[in-house]
């Protein structure tokens, strides 16, 4: 029976890209040339394309980075599991699981049908058990046979899922019928198409037809036909294959023998076994002869084809060599010299390409722009609602602060509580939304990008100003530049390839010339044009690669860098604001939750005050008892000592309760600021407003008779000073005679000083407490006791060295800087009011809070030795100012360095007198600017002078 023949025009030539199982594969049409264009577009578009956000569409085409070669290919998303995606590469057929960061959106021009189609061998199916050894063995066999190779397929049908059922051929061989045709497999390796078939036939699993009557007719016919087609006549002498005919006779003998065995059932079993062995041996010989005949036939055909190709190539070499010799004759410079020059240029170009292969500054900028644009975090949507809730809540607090009567308090408190509930709901929404944002990671990434960009560009672009341009313009410029370089390199590669091909032909001719009759004049083909094109292409690429950036390109890069840095700074500011807002609202939520048990109360404060009154009564009674015992005619010393111990214990307990009272005031004031401004109205007896107005200084529970104080007669001037202990610390009580009006002014000035002192606590004397006597018209200010720490006391006993003076006076300048920044004029800076702690740390003392600056500056104590510390402008009637404080500071500096200075700072000879004092040049310069110059230095300016710069405080 004759075999059916498939017409060539019905066949399609494809190349296999992926094997699914033993009968299913993906392939591309060989005639489709769009694959290279798509790869170029993917290489250009994908690195700057936006990352896939949200849920992907099954109908869209995306770009994916393949895990093995890190190149971009088109794909569709098959399944999604959280941030993992199962994708199908539509141009190749293979699948992979990738993360979201490896998927990007593709433009409309790449949203086309995939190049690869799914094929299956017609009439067959495989087991559904994909983990079975037979399934894996079949897939491996088919992969080794056809993957990456060309097949001719004949379309038979199409399945519902689009799979095309085909018959497949490799050369003249039917792929699916190989195991049914043993004569096609040679017993040894022979050249030709058989080398491309992969593994031996023994590795291929049996393919099972779907129905027995659906097996292709050609396979059925081949089972019944054993005759081989005649071999083509070879160019070498060979003997005819006579053994094939004898094999046919053996086959007929096999059939006759079988019939005889059936007709003679009584022969022994041993004779039947011998005949079977003979038959099997003949079958093996027939199979071997068929394989050898087919292989010889194909090898003879291949040799004929190669011989024709060799003749054509030899003719081309002859023509090329003729033109080469003619060119060498016409030009004095030999081709060898020109090729040597080209080789040097190629070596230079290779080094340039290797250096340019590394990431350039422009590439880094482009990558940074992608990070800035594609991963930005927007302001949370709940932020605006939160701001509105805060405004409404703050307004309710303002209304409560302005409330003067208890009648309005209840309704305003209810309104405040409603606004607080709405604010808490808005805070929860905001916190939940921010928790989902990668703010810390984004901040860290932006700081890294900003740092790398600054290190890369700031040194070459510092101070350059350009017009602002968009990132799109930079990307277009970068793409145009890359395309230009790519085109130049392509031209160079093509020219060098042509030169290499010519050199290959020349080498082949030189190898064959001993065996041919051709001469050296027989090899030349456009060599002059080839050399000229190669030289021109090399020069052009060398010029392009080594050329400096033009002005226009530099402006575009600088503008893109500046815009990127501005974008980073804006987003950093926004992210920091979001984080601060998050922390503030988190703290607010925690505070409100603590207060949800019930509104704050002052019960503990009143309990403390009650205990203070009790302890104070006990203290007074014990003091009276001791006084009586001391005035008795017969002194009972043991009893007196016992009572004094009890007094000390009672006094310590009293001071502990007063400290507890202060903590309660601090807590209530904090609650007032954080949302309970109604507390002073609810608890008027607590006098919370009075405590706040005094900046926490006023302690009404204290009184003079609580202290065991001793007068300081040596330091007491116009006001008495008392030395005592308070909570284990040595303190001084400064006494001021006040009435109702002066008491209020004193509290105001003391509170102003106390707030300024808290801003620079290390350089000004702190105020520990302030209270008014209950049994006398005196106000008391409590300050630390610095024993023999004033400048006058130190200079009298053991004067400071020049280095110690510099450190102490820098601390004094820092103290004046803090007071002046708070709009305070000291006006009482003199040796008794400046302290040198440990002879190194200088601090400014406090002043008389019952006097104005004008009254303080007229004090007779404003002298240091014979130097007046009163500025000249004050003597002319001007008001005290920070400048007059700096004059007193300069006078103290001069007194410390020249204690016996007796010159006048107001005479015309003052500068000469400075020079004659032997002062250091830096000190002389500083004193001149403080005491002589019409534009006197301020405290911050004095600290920047050379005299103080090298001093650490």
Secondary structure, DSSP 8 states (H G I E B T S, - for coil): -------GGG-EEEEEEEE-SSSEEEEEETT--HHHHHHHHHHHHGGGS-B--SS--TTS-EEEE-TTT--EEEEEEEEEETTEEEEE-TTT--EEEEEGGGEEE--GGG-S--SEEEEEETTEE--S-TTSHHHHHHHHHHHHHHTTSEEEEEEEEE-TTS-EEEEEEETTEESTTGGG-GGGS-SS--SSGGGGG-S-GGGS---EESSGGGS-HHHHHHHH----------SS-----THHHHHHHHHHHHHHHHHHHHH-TTS-HHHHHHHHHHHHHHHHHHHHHHHHHHHHHHHHHHHHHHHHHHHHHHHHHHHHHHHHHHHHHH-SS-HHHHHHHHHHHHHHHHHHHHHHHS--HHHHHHHHHHHHHHS-----THHHHHHHHHHHHHHHHHHHHT--SHHHHHHHHHHHHHHHHHHHHHHHHHHHHHHTS-HHHHHHHHHHHHHHHHHHHHHHHTT-------HHHHHHHHHHHHHHHHHHHHHHHHHHHHHHHHHHHHHHHHHHGGGSS--GGGBBSSHHHHHHHHHHHHHHHHHHHH----HHHHHHHHHHHHHHHHHHHHHHHHHHHHHHHHHHHHHHHHHHHHHTTS----HHHHHHHHHHHHHHHHHHHHHHHHHHHHHSSS--HHHHHHHHHHHHHHHHHHHHHHHHHHHHHHHHHHHHHHT-TTHHHHTGGG-HHHHHHTTT-B-TT--GGGS--EE-TTT-SSS-EEEEEETTEEEEEEEEE--HHHHHHHHHHHHHHHHHHHHSTTSB--EEEEEE-SSSSEEEEEEE--TT-BHHHHHHHS---HHHHHHHHHHHHHHHHHHHHTT------SGGGEEEETTTEEEE----TTS-HHHHHT-TT-EETTEE-S-HHHHTT----HHHHHHHHHHHHHHHH-TT--S-TTSTTHHHHHHTTT--HHHHHHHIIIII-SS---HHHHHTSHHHHT---
